[in-house]
Amino acid sequence: MKLDKDLLRTVLFAVGVVAMVIGIYQTLLLNDLMRNYWIFMVAMACWMPLLYWRQQERLAAKVAEQEAKLASKKQARTPAKSTKKRR
C-alpha cells in the first residue's frame, strides 16, 4: 500500500486546524494558556511538515524555472544555419 502525499497533507492540515480550534476554545473556557500549551504544540507539529514541503516545492520550481531560462538562452545563442549561398 502506497501512502498518498496529498492525503497525508490533508489529514495533517485538518488535525492541525482541529487542534488549534480546541486549544483556543479550552484557553478561553479555562482562561489558562499554560494548561493548553500542548494542544497548540500538536497543531504546530502537524503544520511544520506542511510548511517544509511547501518550501521545498517552491525551491524546486525556482530551480526548474532557472534551468528552463538557461536552456532557452543556450538555444537562442546557437546560430541558425544560413540559407544564403557563400561566394
N, C-alpha and C positions, 0 to 999 in steps of 0.2 A: 504494500500500500504506500503510495507516494503522497506526501504532505503537500497540499496546495498552498503556496505562499500567500495568495490573495485571501484565502480563507483564514489563514493564521493572522494576517493583518487585520481582518475584520473582527475576529474574536478578540485580539489584543486591544483594539480600539474600543470595542463595546465593553469589555471588562474594565478598562481604564475609565471610561465615562461613568459607568455604574458605580465604581469605587469612589470617584470624585463626588458624585451626587450624594452618595450615602455619607461620605465624610463631611460634606458641607451640612447636610441635614443633622447629623449627630452633633456637630460642633455648635450649630445654632440651638439645638434642643437642650444639650447639656451645658452649653456655654463653657466648654473646656477643650481647647485645641490640643493640648498635650495627650489627653486620653485617646484622641482620634488620629494622632500623627501617623500611626501605622497604616491606616486606611489610605491616607494621602500618598504614602510611600508605595503602596500596592499599585495605585493609579500611575504613579511615575515609573514604576518598574515595567508596567505594561506599555507605556508610551516611549520609553527610551529606545527600544529596538526599532520602533516605527520611525523615529527621528533619524536614527543612524542609517537605516535602509534608504530613506528619502535622500539623505545627504550623499550616499554612495551612488544612487541613481542620477542625481544632478551632476556629480563629478564625471560619471561615465558618459553622460550625454554631452558634457562640455568637451571631453577628450575626443569623442566621436565627431563633434562639430569641427574642432580644430583640425583633425585628421582629414576631414572632407574638404575643408578650405585649402589645406596644404596640397591635397591631391588635385584639386581643381587648378591651383596655381601652377603646379608642375605640368599639368596637361595644357594649360594656356601658354606656357613658356616654350613648349616644343614647337619649332617652326613647321608650318604646314608646307607640304611639297608644292612647289610652284608648277603651274600648268604651262608657263611660258617656255619656249624652246631657247636654249642657250645658243649663242653665236660663236 
